[in-house]
């Protein structure tokens, strides 16, 4: 009888890790996904938005799959927007 609280070890653990490693969809695939359509914003606004979203996502429950998906997507979009604003600022 196996204990569900114990991690998988040995061959069974290796097989499970291999299966999980190949059965996922990445959050962002540059070959498939374009970046967010980022409207031109100034750097100060992008920074304030990044801080706001980070504060909103901080209390997400790490044990709730949906919470983690929402946090990952929100933070991904915000970070990409911040980087676009930084790139635009550097081009000036």
Secondary structure as UniProt FT lines:
FT   TURN            4..5
FT   HELIX           10..22
FT   TURN            30..32
FT   HELIX           43..58
FT   TURN            62..63
FT   HELIX           65..91
//
